[in-house]
Amino acid sequence: MLQVYSSNLAVDANSVFPFNNVVIDKGCGEVLSAPATIQLNKQGIYLVEMDGFATPDAATEVSVQLMVNGVA
């Protein structure tokens, strides 16, 4: 199980946001391999959850995408 989070980030449009904190890291099936990348090292069924809160500028749209090998 890997649990990561970031808080109070300002990010530019079309950019990734880094995971600054690792809360739980146990097992060997997943690893935080870069600031914005979690690598799954074993075949299996994974539960991926994301909670977020955004405060956009006046007319800014907020969206979130999960990527697999660079593909949304």
ROTOR-408382 format. One record per atom (N, C-alpha, C): residue number from 1; atom name; x, y, z negated. Coordinates in steps of 0.2 Angstrom, whole numbers, padded with zeros to 4 digits, always signed. Layout:
residues N
 bake vexba    px    py    pz
  NUM    CA     X     Y     Z
...
END
This chain:
residues 72
 bake vexba    px    py    pz
    1     N +0004 -0006 +0000
    1    CA +0000 +0000 +0000
    1     C +0004 +0006 +0000
    2     N +0003 +0011 +0004
    2    CA +0006 +0017 +0004
    2     C +0001 +0023 +0004
    3     N +0002 +0027 -0001
    3    CA -0002 +0033 -0002
    3     C +0002 +0039 -0002
    4     N +0001 +0044 +0003
    4    CA +0005 +0050 +0004
    4     C +0000 +0056 +0004
    5     N +0003 +0062 +0003
    5    CA -0001 +0068 +0003
    5     C +0003 +0074 +0004
    6     N +0000 +0079 +0006
    6    CA +0003 +0086 +0006
    6     C -0002 +0091 +0004
    7     N +0000 +0096 +0001
    7    CA -0005 +0101 -0001
    7     C -0002 +0108 +0001
    8     N -0007 +0113 +0002
    8    CA -0006 +0120 +0003
    8     C -0001 +0121 +0009
    9     N -0003 +0118 +0015
    9    CA +0001 +0119 +0021
    9     C -0002 +0124 +0026
   10     N +0002 +0127 +0029
   10    CA +0000 +0131 +0035
   10     C +0003 +0128 +0041
   11     N -0001 +0126 +0046
   11    CA +0002 +0123 +0052
   11     C +0000 +0127 +0058
   12     N +0004 +0127 +0063
   12    CA +0002 +0130 +0069
   12     C -0003 +0126 +0073
   13     N -0006 +0128 +0078
   13    CA -0011 +0125 +0083
   13     C -0007 +0119 +0086
   14     N -0010 +0113 +0087
   14    CA -0008 +0108 +0090
   14     C -0001 +0105 +0087
   15     N +0000 +0106 +0081
   15    CA +0006 +0103 +0078
   15     C +0004 +0098 +0073
   16     N +0009 +0094 +0071
   16    CA +0008 +0089 +0066
   16     C +0009 +0092 +0059
   17     N +0006 +0089 +0054
   17    CA +0007 +0091 +0047
   17     C +0011 +0085 +0043
   18     N +0016 +0087 +0040
   18    CA +0020 +0082 +0036
   18     C +0017 +0080 +0030
   19     N +0019 +0073 +0028
   19    CA +0017 +0071 +0021
   19     C +0023 +0072 +0017
   20     N +0022 +0077 +0012
   20    CA +0027 +0079 +0008
   20     C +0028 +0075 +0001
   21     N +0023 +0071 +0000
   21    CA +0023 +0067 -0007
   21     C +0021 +0060 -0006
   22     N +0025 +0055 -0008
   22    CA +0023 +0048 -0008
   22     C +0021 +0047 -0015
   23     N +0015 +0045 -0016
   23    CA +0012 +0043 -0023
   23     C +0013 +0036 -0025
   24     N +0011 +0031 -0020
   24    CA +0012 +0024 -0021
   24     C +0015 +0021 -0015
   25     N +0020 +0017 -0017
   25    CA +0024 +0014 -0011
   25     C +0026 +0007 -0014
   26     N +0021 +0002 -0012
   26    CA +0023 -0005 -0014
   26     C +0021 -0010 -0008
   27     N +0024 -0015 -0008
   27    CA +0023 -0020 -0002
   27     C +0029 -0018 +0003
   28     N +0028 -0022 +0009
   28    CA +0033 -0020 +0014
   28     C +0030 -0020 +0021
   29     N +0023 -0019 +0021
   29    CA +0020 -0018 +0028
   29     C +0020 -0011 +0031
   30     N +0021 -0006 +0027
   30    CA +0021 +0000 +0029
   30     C +0026 +0005 +0026
   31     N +0028 +0010 +0030
   31    CA +0033 +0014 +0027
   31     C +0032 +0021 +0030
   32     N +0034 +0026 +0026
   32    CA +0034 +0033 +0029
   32     C +0041 +0034 +0033
   33     N +0041 +0034 +0039
   33    CA +0047 +0033 +0043
   33     C +0049 +0040 +0046
   34     N +0045 +0045 +0045
   34    CA +0046 +0052 +0047
   34     C +0041 +0056 +0043
   35     N +0043 +0063 +0042
   35    CA +0038 +0067 +0038
   35     C +0031 +0067 +0040
   36     N +0029 +0065 +0047
   36    CA +0022 +0065 +0049
   36     C +0021 +0058 +0052
   37     N +0025 +0053 +0051
   37    CA +0024 +0046 +0054
   37     C +0024 +0041 +0049
   38     N +0018 +0037 +0049
   38    CA +0018 +0031 +0045
   38     C +0019 +0025 +0049
   39     N +0024 +0021 +0048
   39    CA +0025 +0015 +0052
   39     C +0022 +0008 +0049
   40     N +0018 +0005 +0053
   40    CA +0015 -0002 +0050
   40     C +0020 -0007 +0053
   41     N +0023 -0011 +0049
   41    CA +0028 -0016 +0051
   41     C +0026 -0023 +0051
   42     N +0020 -0025 +0050
   42    CA +0017 -0031 +0050
   42     C +0010 -0031 +0053
   43     N +0009 -0037 +0057
   43    CA +0002 -0037 +0060
   43     C -0003 -0038 +0054
   44     N -0009 -0036 +0055
   44    CA -0014 -0037 +0050
   44     C -0020 -0032 +0051
   45     N -0024 -0032 +0046
   45    CA -0030 -0027 +0046
   45     C -0028 -0022 +0041
   46     N -0028 -0015 +0043
   46    CA -0026 -0010 +0039
   46     C -0032 -0005 +0038
   47     N -0033 -0003 +0032
   47    CA -0038 +0002 +0030
   47     C -0035 +0009 +0030
   48     N -0037 +0013 +0034
   48    CA -0033 +0020 +0035
   48     C -0039 +0025 +0033
   49     N -0038 +0029 +0028
   49    CA -0042 +0034 +0026
   49     C -0039 +0041 +0025
   50     N -0043 +0046 +0027
   50    CA -0040 +0053 +0027
   50     C -0045 +0057 +0024
   51     N -0043 +0061 +0019
   51    CA -0047 +0066 +0016
   51     C -0044 +0073 +0018
   52     N -0048 +0078 +0019
   52    CA -0045 +0084 +0021
   52     C -0049 +0090 +0019
   53     N -0046 +0096 +0018
   53    CA -0049 +0102 +0017
   53     C -0045 +0107 +0021
   54     N -0049 +0111 +0025
   54    CA -0046 +0116 +0029
   54     C -0049 +0123 +0028
   55     N -0045 +0128 +0029
   55    CA -0048 +0135 +0029
   55     C -0045 +0138 +0035
   56     N -0049 +0138 +0040
   56    CA -0047 +0141 +0047
   56     C -0048 +0148 +0047
   57     N -0044 +0151 +0052
   57    CA -0045 +0158 +0053
   57     C -0052 +0159 +0056
   58     N -0054 +0165 +0057
   58    CA -0061 +0167 +0059
   58     C -0064 +0162 +0064
   59     N -0061 +0162 +0070
   59    CA -0065 +0158 +0075
   59     C -0061 +0151 +0077
   60     N -0057 +0149 +0072
   60    CA -0052 +0143 +0074
   60     C -0056 +0137 +0073
   61     N -0055 +0132 +0077
   61    CA -0058 +0125 +0076
   61     C -0053 +0121 +0073
   62     N -0055 +0116 +0069
   62    CA -0050 +0112 +0066
   62     C -0052 +0105 +0068
   63     N -0047 +0101 +0070
   63    CA -0048 +0094 +0072
   63     C -0042 +0090 +0069
   64     N -0044 +0083 +0068
   64    CA -0039 +0078 +0066
   64     C -0039 +0072 +0071
   65     N -0033 +0070 +0072
   65    CA -0032 +0064 +0077
   65     C -0027 +0059 +0073
   66     N -0029 +0053 +0074
   66    CA -0024 +0047 +0072
   66     C -0021 +0045 +0079
   67     N -0014 +0044 +0079
   67    CA -0011 +0042 +0085
   67     C -0008 +0035 +0084
   68     N -0008 +0031 +0089
   68    CA -0005 +0024 +0089
   68     C +0000 +0025 +0095
   69     N +0007 +0024 +0094
   69    CA +0012 +0024 +0099
   69     C +0011 +0031 +0103
   70     N +0009 +0036 +0100
   70    CA +0009 +0043 +0104
   70     C +0002 +0044 +0108
   71     N -0003 +0039 +0107
   71    CA -0009 +0039 +0110
   71     C -0015 +0040 +0105
   72     N -0019 +0045 +0106
   72    CA -0024 +0047 +0102
   72     C -0029 +0041 +0101
END
